Each structure stands twice: as structure tokens, then as C-alpha cells.
Amino acid sequence: MSTFFIAGPLIVFLIFVAPLWLFLHYRSKRKTDSALSSQDLERLQVLSEKAEAMQSRVDTLERILDAESPTWRRKYE
């Protein structure tokens, strides 16, 4: 009889409460982790600016190469 008082609530907890608790816990974790922080947004902005600057440099280099050696694209494409 005394084992029922211990095992009964334990079984109810393991079958109903624990799975629901884990589900709600990890669902809330996923929601908070999916949003970008302000620091992440700042880093993303800096990387975007650097990428645009690099693209501008590549375009300039391609124009210079087109003027000096028009056949360079055939060698590297």
C-alpha cells in the first residue's frame, strides 16, 4: 500500500507532467533563440557593408583587367 503512494504520483508525473514540461520548456527556448540580438544585427550590418565594399573592389579590378587584357575571362571561367 505504501508503494502505491510513492509509485502512483511518480507514474502520473512521468507520463503527464514531465513530457508537457519538457515540451513547453524547449518551445520557449527555441522562440528566444530564434530572434537576433542587437549585437548580432550590428555584426550583420558591418559584414554587409564589408561585402558591398569588396564587391565594389572586385568590379573595379574586373574593369581594369578588361581594359588591359580582354581575354582574361576565357582563361578563368
Phi and psi restraints in degrees (range 20) as a CNS / XPLOR table:
assign (resid 1 and name C) (resid 2 and name N)
       (resid 2 and name CA) (resid 2 and name C) 1.0 -70.4 20.0 2
assign (resid 2 and name N) (resid 2 and name CA)
       (resid 2 and name C) (resid 3 and name N) 1.0 -28.1 20.0 2
assign (resid 2 and name C) (resid 3 and name N)
       (resid 3 and name CA) (resid 3 and name C) 1.0 -69.2 20.0 2
assign (resid 3 and name N) (resid 3 and name CA)
       (resid 3 and name C) (resid 4 and name N) 1.0 -29.3 20.0 2
assign (resid 3 and name C) (resid 4 and name N)
       (resid 4 and name CA) (resid 4 and name C) 1.0 -64.8 20.0 2
assign (resid 4 and name N) (resid 4 and name CA)
       (resid 4 and name C) (resid 5 and name N) 1.0 -37.3 20.0 2
assign (resid 4 and name C) (resid 5 and name N)
       (resid 5 and name CA) (resid 5 and name C) 1.0 -68.1 20.0 2
assign (resid 5 and name N) (resid 5 and name CA)
       (resid 5 and name C) (resid 6 and name N) 1.0 -24.6 20.0 2
assign (resid 5 and name C) (resid 6 and name N)
       (resid 6 and name CA) (resid 6 and name C) 1.0 -93.6 20.0 2
assign (resid 6 and name N) (resid 6 and name CA)
       (resid 6 and name C) (resid 7 and name N) 1.0 -47.2 20.0 2
assign (resid 6 and name C) (resid 7 and name N)
       (resid 7 and name CA) (resid 7 and name C) 1.0 -71.9 20.0 2
assign (resid 7 and name N) (resid 7 and name CA)
       (resid 7 and name C) (resid 8 and name N) 1.0 -35.9 20.0 2
assign (resid 7 and name C) (resid 8 and name N)
       (resid 8 and name CA) (resid 8 and name C) 1.0 -59.1 20.0 2
assign (resid 8 and name N) (resid 8 and name CA)
       (resid 8 and name C) (resid 9 and name N) 1.0 -58.2 20.0 2
assign (resid 8 and name C) (resid 9 and name N)
       (resid 9 and name CA) (resid 9 and name C) 1.0 -63.3 20.0 2
assign (resid 9 and name N) (resid 9 and name CA)
       (resid 9 and name C) (resid 10 and name N) 1.0 -32.7 20.0 2
assign (resid 9 and name C) (resid 10 and name N)
       (resid 10 and name CA) (resid 10 and name C) 1.0 -65.0 20.0 2
assign (resid 10 and name N) (resid 10 and name CA)
       (resid 10 and name C) (resid 11 and name N) 1.0 -42.9 20.0 2
assign (resid 10 and name C) (resid 11 and name N)
       (resid 11 and name CA) (resid 11 and name C) 1.0 -65.3 20.0 2
assign (resid 11 and name N) (resid 11 and name CA)
       (resid 11 and name C) (resid 12 and name N) 1.0 -43.9 20.0 2
assign (resid 11 and name C) (resid 12 and name N)
       (resid 12 and name CA) (resid 12 and name C) 1.0 -60.8 20.0 2
assign (resid 12 and name N) (resid 12 and name CA)
       (resid 12 and name C) (resid 13 and name N) 1.0 -42.7 20.0 2
assign (resid 12 and name C) (resid 13 and name N)
       (resid 13 and name CA) (resid 13 and name C) 1.0 -62.2 20.0 2
assign (resid 13 and name N) (resid 13 and name CA)
       (resid 13 and name C) (resid 14 and name N) 1.0 -47.5 20.0 2
assign (resid 13 and name C) (resid 14 and name N)
       (resid 14 and name CA) (resid 14 and name C) 1.0 -68.6 20.0 2
assign (resid 14 and name N) (resid 14 and name CA)
       (resid 14 and name C) (resid 15 and name N) 1.0 -31.1 20.0 2
assign (resid 14 and name C) (resid 15 and name N)
       (resid 15 and name CA) (resid 15 and name C) 1.0 -84.8 20.0 2
assign (resid 15 and name N) (resid 15 and name CA)
       (resid 15 and name C) (resid 16 and name N) 1.0 -40.1 20.0 2
assign (resid 15 and name C) (resid 16 and name N)
       (resid 16 and name CA) (resid 16 and name C) 1.0 -108.4 20.0 2
assign (resid 16 and name N) (resid 16 and name CA)
       (resid 16 and name C) (resid 17 and name N) 1.0 -49.2 20.0 2
assign (resid 16 and name C) (resid 17 and name N)
       (resid 17 and name CA) (resid 17 and name C) 1.0 -76.4 20.0 2
assign (resid 17 and name N) (resid 17 and name CA)
       (resid 17 and name C) (resid 18 and name N) 1.0 -49.2 20.0 2
assign (resid 17 and name C) (resid 18 and name N)
       (resid 18 and name CA) (resid 18 and name C) 1.0 -60.5 20.0 2
assign (resid 18 and name N) (resid 18 and name CA)
       (resid 18 and name C) (resid 19 and name N) 1.0 -47.8 20.0 2
assign (resid 18 and name C) (resid 19 and name N)
       (resid 19 and name CA) (resid 19 and name C) 1.0 -62.2 20.0 2
assign (resid 19 and name N) (resid 19 and name CA)
       (resid 19 and name C) (resid 20 and name N) 1.0 -41.3 20.0 2
assign (resid 19 and name C) (resid 20 and name N)
       (resid 20 and name CA) (resid 20 and name C) 1.0 -63.9 20.0 2
assign (resid 20 and name N) (resid 20 and name CA)
       (resid 20 and name C) (resid 21 and name N) 1.0 -42.4 20.0 2
assign (resid 20 and name C) (resid 21 and name N)
       (resid 21 and name CA) (resid 21 and name C) 1.0 -61.1 20.0 2
assign (resid 21 and name N) (resid 21 and name CA)
       (resid 21 and name C) (resid 22 and name N) 1.0 -47.3 20.0 2
assign (resid 21 and name C) (resid 22 and name N)
       (resid 22 and name CA) (resid 22 and name C) 1.0 -63.7 20.0 2
assign (resid 22 and name N) (resid 22 and name CA)
       (resid 22 and name C) (resid 23 and name N) 1.0 -42.3 20.0 2
assign (resid 22 and name C) (resid 23 and name N)
       (resid 23 and name CA) (resid 23 and name C) 1.0 -60.1 20.0 2
assign (resid 23 and name N) (resid 23 and name CA)
       (resid 23 and name C) (resid 24 and name N) 1.0 -49.3 20.0 2
assign (resid 23 and name C) (resid 24 and name N)
       (resid 24 and name CA) (resid 24 and name C) 1.0 -66.6 20.0 2
assign (resid 24 and name N) (resid 24 and name CA)
       (resid 24 and name C) (resid 25 and name N) 1.0 -36.9 20.0 2
assign (resid 24 and name C) (resid 25 and name N)
       (resid 25 and name CA) (resid 25 and name C) 1.0 -62.7 20.0 2
assign (resid 25 and name N) (resid 25 and name CA)
       (resid 25 and name C) (resid 26 and name N) 1.0 -51.8 20.0 2
assign (resid 25 and name C) (resid 26 and name N)
       (resid 26 and name CA) (resid 26 and name C) 1.0 -73.5 20.0 2
assign (resid 26 and name N) (resid 26 and name CA)
       (resid 26 and name C) (resid 27 and name N) 1.0 -25.5 20.0 2
assign (resid 26 and name C) (resid 27 and name N)
       (resid 27 and name CA) (resid 27 and name C) 1.0 -67.1 20.0 2
assign (resid 27 and name N) (resid 27 and name CA)
       (resid 27 and name C) (resid 28 and name N) 1.0 -42.4 20.0 2
assign (resid 27 and name C) (resid 28 and name N)
       (resid 28 and name CA) (resid 28 and name C) 1.0 -69.3 20.0 2
assign (resid 28 and name N) (resid 28 and name CA)
       (resid 28 and name C) (resid 29 and name N) 1.0 -34.9 20.0 2
assign (resid 28 and name C) (resid 29 and name N)
       (resid 29 and name CA) (resid 29 and name C) 1.0 -62.6 20.0 2
assign (resid 29 and name N) (resid 29 and name CA)
       (resid 29 and name C) (resid 30 and name N) 1.0 -42.7 20.0 2
assign (resid 29 and name C) (resid 30 and name N)
       (resid 30 and name CA) (resid 30 and name C) 1.0 -64.6 20.0 2
assign (resid 30 and name N) (resid 30 and name CA)
       (resid 30 and name C) (resid 31 and name N) 1.0 -38.3 20.0 2
assign (resid 30 and name C) (resid 31 and name N)
       (resid 31 and name CA) (resid 31 and name C) 1.0 -66.8 20.0 2
assign (resid 31 and name N) (resid 31 and name CA)
       (resid 31 and name C) (resid 32 and name N) 1.0 -40.3 20.0 2
assign (resid 31 and name C) (resid 32 and name N)
       (resid 32 and name CA) (resid 32 and name C) 1.0 -74.0 20.0 2
assign (resid 32 and name N) (resid 32 and name CA)
       (resid 32 and name C) (resid 33 and name N) 1.0 -30.8 20.0 2
assign (resid 32 and name C) (resid 33 and name N)
       (resid 33 and name CA) (resid 33 and name C) 1.0 -79.4 20.0 2
assign (resid 33 and name N) (resid 33 and name CA)
       (resid 33 and name C) (resid 34 and name N) 1.0 -22.2 20.0 2
assign (resid 33 and name C) (resid 34 and name N)
       (resid 34 and name CA) (resid 34 and name C) 1.0 -75.2 20.0 2
assign (resid 34 and name N) (resid 34 and name CA)
       (resid 34 and name C) (resid 35 and name N) 1.0 -24.6 20.0 2
assign (resid 34 and name C) (resid 35 and name N)
       (resid 35 and name CA) (resid 35 and name C) 1.0 -81.4 20.0 2
assign (resid 35 and name N) (resid 35 and name CA)
       (resid 35 and name C) (resid 36 and name N) 1.0 141.8 20.0 2
assign (resid 35 and name C) (resid 36 and name N)
       (resid 36 and name CA) (resid 36 and name C) 1.0 -81.9 20.0 2
assign (resid 36 and name N) (resid 36 and name CA)
       (resid 36 and name C) (resid 37 and name N) 1.0 139.2 20.0 2
assign (resid 36 and name C) (resid 37 and name N)
       (resid 37 and name CA) (resid 37 and name C) 1.0 -79.4 20.0 2
assign (resid 37 and name N) (resid 37 and name CA)
       (resid 37 and name C) (resid 38 and name N) 1.0 169.3 20.0 2
assign (resid 37 and name C) (resid 38 and name N)
       (resid 38 and name CA) (resid 38 and name C) 1.0 -65.0 20.0 2
assign (resid 38 and name N) (resid 38 and name CA)
       (resid 38 and name C) (resid 39 and name N) 1.0 -33.7 20.0 2
assign (resid 38 and name C) (resid 39 and name N)
       (resid 39 and name CA) (resid 39 and name C) 1.0 -66.8 20.0 2
assign (resid 39 and name N) (resid 39 and name CA)
       (resid 39 and name C) (resid 40 and name N) 1.0 -40.2 20.0 2
assign (resid 39 and name C) (resid 40 and name N)
       (resid 40 and name CA) (resid 40 and name C) 1.0 -64.6 20.0 2
assign (resid 40 and name N) (resid 40 and name CA)
       (resid 40 and name C) (resid 41 and name N) 1.0 -41.3 20.0 2
assign (resid 40 and name C) (resid 41 and name N)
       (resid 41 and name CA) (resid 41 and name C) 1.0 -63.9 20.0 2
assign (resid 41 and name N) (resid 41 and name CA)
       (resid 41 and name C) (resid 42 and name N) 1.0 -38.8 20.0 2
assign (resid 41 and name C) (resid 42 and name N)
       (resid 42 and name CA) (resid 42 and name C) 1.0 -65.0 20.0 2
assign (resid 42 and name N) (resid 42 and name CA)
       (resid 42 and name C) (resid 43 and name N) 1.0 -44.0 20.0 2
assign (resid 42 and name C) (resid 43 and name N)
       (resid 43 and name CA) (resid 43 and name C) 1.0 -62.1 20.0 2
assign (resid 43 and name N) (resid 43 and name CA)
       (resid 43 and name C) (resid 44 and name N) 1.0 -40.9 20.0 2
assign (resid 43 and name C) (resid 44 and name N)
       (resid 44 and name CA) (resid 44 and name C) 1.0 -63.5 20.0 2
assign (resid 44 and name N) (resid 44 and name CA)
       (resid 44 and name C) (resid 45 and name N) 1.0 -39.4 20.0 2
assign (resid 44 and name C) (resid 45 and name N)
       (resid 45 and name CA) (resid 45 and name C) 1.0 -64.9 20.0 2
assign (resid 45 and name N) (resid 45 and name CA)
       (resid 45 and name C) (resid 46 and name N) 1.0 -43.7 20.0 2
assign (resid 45 and name C) (resid 46 and name N)
       (resid 46 and name CA) (resid 46 and name C) 1.0 -62.7 20.0 2
assign (resid 46 and name N) (resid 46 and name CA)
       (resid 46 and name C) (resid 47 and name N) 1.0 -44.6 20.0 2
assign (resid 46 and name C) (resid 47 and name N)
       (resid 47 and name CA) (resid 47 and name C) 1.0 -63.5 20.0 2
assign (resid 47 and name N) (resid 47 and name CA)
       (resid 47 and name C) (resid 48 and name N) 1.0 -37.3 20.0 2
assign (resid 47 and name C) (resid 48 and name N)
       (resid 48 and name CA) (resid 48 and name C) 1.0 -64.9 20.0 2
assign (resid 48 and name N) (resid 48 and name CA)
       (resid 48 and name C) (resid 49 and name N) 1.0 -42.2 20.0 2
assign (resid 48 and name C) (resid 49 and name N)
       (resid 49 and name CA) (resid 49 and name C) 1.0 -64.0 20.0 2
assign (resid 49 and name N) (resid 49 and name CA)
       (resid 49 and name C) (resid 50 and name N) 1.0 -41.4 20.0 2
assign (resid 49 and name C) (resid 50 and name N)
       (resid 50 and name CA) (resid 50 and name C) 1.0 -64.9 20.0 2
assign (resid 50 and name N) (resid 50 and name CA)
       (resid 50 and name C) (resid 51 and name N) 1.0 -39.1 20.0 2
assign (resid 50 and name C) (resid 51 and name N)
       (resid 51 and name CA) (resid 51 and name C) 1.0 -64.7 20.0 2
assign (resid 51 and name N) (resid 51 and name CA)
       (resid 51 and name C) (resid 52 and name N) 1.0 -40.0 20.0 2
assign (resid 51 and name C) (resid 52 and name N)
       (resid 52 and name CA) (resid 52 and name C) 1.0 -65.6 20.0 2
assign (resid 52 and name N) (resid 52 and name CA)
       (resid 52 and name C) (resid 53 and name N) 1.0 -39.9 20.0 2
assign (resid 52 and name C) (resid 53 and name N)
       (resid 53 and name CA) (resid 53 and name C) 1.0 -65.0 20.0 2
assign (resid 53 and name N) (resid 53 and name CA)
       (resid 53 and name C) (resid 54 and name N) 1.0 -41.4 20.0 2
assign (resid 53 and name C) (resid 54 and name N)
       (resid 54 and name CA) (resid 54 and name C) 1.0 -65.5 20.0 2
assign (resid 54 and name N) (resid 54 and name CA)
       (resid 54 and name C) (resid 55 and name N) 1.0 -38.7 20.0 2
assign (resid 54 and name C) (resid 55 and name N)
       (resid 55 and name CA) (resid 55 and name C) 1.0 -63.7 20.0 2
assign (resid 55 and name N) (resid 55 and name CA)
       (resid 55 and name C) (resid 56 and name N) 1.0 -39.1 20.0 2
assign (resid 55 and name C) (resid 56 and name N)
       (resid 56 and name CA) (resid 56 and name C) 1.0 -63.0 20.0 2
assign (resid 56 and name N) (resid 56 and name CA)
       (resid 56 and name C) (resid 57 and name N) 1.0 -42.0 20.0 2
assign (resid 56 and name C) (resid 57 and name N)
       (resid 57 and name CA) (resid 57 and name C) 1.0 -64.9 20.0 2
assign (resid 57 and name N) (resid 57 and name CA)
       (resid 57 and name C) (resid 58 and name N) 1.0 -42.4 20.0 2
assign (resid 57 and name C) (resid 58 and name N)
       (resid 58 and name CA) (resid 58 and name C) 1.0 -63.0 20.0 2
assign (resid 58 and name N) (resid 58 and name CA)
       (resid 58 and name C) (resid 59 and name N) 1.0 -42.3 20.0 2
assign (resid 58 and name C) (resid 59 and name N)
       (resid 59 and name CA) (resid 59 and name C) 1.0 -60.7 20.0 2
assign (resid 59 and name N) (resid 59 and name CA)
       (resid 59 and name C) (resid 60 and name N) 1.0 -42.3 20.0 2
assign (resid 59 and name C) (resid 60 and name N)
       (resid 60 and name CA) (resid 60 and name C) 1.0 -63.2 20.0 2
assign (resid 60 and name N) (resid 60 and name CA)
       (resid 60 and name C) (resid 61 and name N) 1.0 -45.6 20.0 2
assign (resid 60 and name C) (resid 61 and name N)
       (resid 61 and name CA) (resid 61 and name C) 1.0 -62.5 20.0 2
assign (resid 61 and name N) (resid 61 and name CA)
       (resid 61 and name C) (resid 62 and name N) 1.0 -38.5 20.0 2
assign (resid 61 and name C) (resid 62 and name N)
       (resid 62 and name CA) (resid 62 and name C) 1.0 -65.8 20.0 2
assign (resid 62 and name N) (resid 62 and name CA)
       (resid 62 and name C) (resid 63 and name N) 1.0 -38.6 20.0 2
assign (resid 62 and name C) (resid 63 and name N)
       (resid 63 and name CA) (resid 63 and name C) 1.0 -64.8 20.0 2
assign (resid 63 and name N) (resid 63 and name CA)
       (resid 63 and name C) (resid 64 and name N) 1.0 -40.6 20.0 2
assign (resid 63 and name C) (resid 64 and name N)
       (resid 64 and name CA) (resid 64 and name C) 1.0 -63.5 20.0 2
assign (resid 64 and name N) (resid 64 and name CA)
       (resid 64 and name C) (resid 65 and name N) 1.0 -46.1 20.0 2
assign (resid 64 and name C) (resid 65 and name N)
       (resid 65 and name CA) (resid 65 and name C) 1.0 -64.4 20.0 2
assign (resid 65 and name N) (resid 65 and name CA)
       (resid 65 and name C) (resid 66 and name N) 1.0 -37.9 20.0 2
assign (resid 65 and name C) (resid 66 and name N)
       (resid 66 and name CA) (resid 66 and name C) 1.0 -61.9 20.0 2
assign (resid 66 and name N) (resid 66 and name CA)
       (resid 66 and name C) (resid 67 and name N) 1.0 -37.2 20.0 2
assign (resid 66 and name C) (resid 67 and name N)
       (resid 67 and name CA) (resid 67 and name C) 1.0 -73.9 20.0 2
assign (resid 67 and name N) (resid 67 and name CA)
       (resid 67 and name C) (resid 68 and name N) 1.0 -39.3 20.0 2
assign (resid 67 and name C) (resid 68 and name N)
       (resid 68 and name CA) (resid 68 and name C) 1.0 -87.9 20.0 2
assign (resid 68 and name N) (resid 68 and name CA)
       (resid 68 and name C) (resid 69 and name N) 1.0 -34.1 20.0 2
assign (resid 68 and name C) (resid 69 and name N)
       (resid 69 and name CA) (resid 69 and name C) 1.0 -143.8 20.0 2
assign (resid 69 and name N) (resid 69 and name CA)
       (resid 69 and name C) (resid 70 and name N) 1.0 87.6 20.0 2
assign (resid 69 and name C) (resid 70 and name N)
       (resid 70 and name CA) (resid 70 and name C) 1.0 -61.8 20.0 2
assign (resid 70 and name N) (resid 70 and name CA)
       (resid 70 and name C) (resid 71 and name N) 1.0 -19.7 20.0 2
assign (resid 70 and name C) (resid 71 and name N)
       (resid 71 and name CA) (resid 71 and name C) 1.0 -94.7 20.0 2
assign (resid 71 and name N) (resid 71 and name CA)
       (resid 71 and name C) (resid 72 and name N) 1.0 8.7 20.0 2
assign (resid 71 and name C) (resid 72 and name N)
       (resid 72 and name CA) (resid 72 and name C) 1.0 -66.6 20.0 2
assign (resid 72 and name N) (resid 72 and name CA)
       (resid 72 and name C) (resid 73 and name N) 1.0 -30.5 20.0 2
assign (resid 72 and name C) (resid 73 and name N)
       (resid 73 and name CA) (resid 73 and name C) 1.0 -66.7 20.0 2
assign (resid 73 and name N) (resid 73 and name CA)
       (resid 73 and name C) (resid 74 and name N) 1.0 -35.8 20.0 2
assign (resid 73 and name C) (resid 74 and name N)
       (resid 74 and name CA) (resid 74 and name C) 1.0 -65.2 20.0 2
assign (resid 74 and name N) (resid 74 and name CA)
       (resid 74 and name C) (resid 75 and name N) 1.0 -30.0 20.0 2
assign (resid 74 and name C) (resid 75 and name N)
       (resid 75 and name CA) (resid 75 and name C) 1.0 -74.5 20.0 2
assign (resid 75 and name N) (resid 75 and name CA)
       (resid 75 and name C) (resid 76 and name N) 1.0 -30.9 20.0 2
assign (resid 75 and name C) (resid 76 and name N)
       (resid 76 and name CA) (resid 76 and name C) 1.0 -113.9 20.0 2
assign (resid 76 and name N) (resid 76 and name CA)
       (resid 76 and name C) (resid 77 and name N) 1.0 3.1 20.0 2
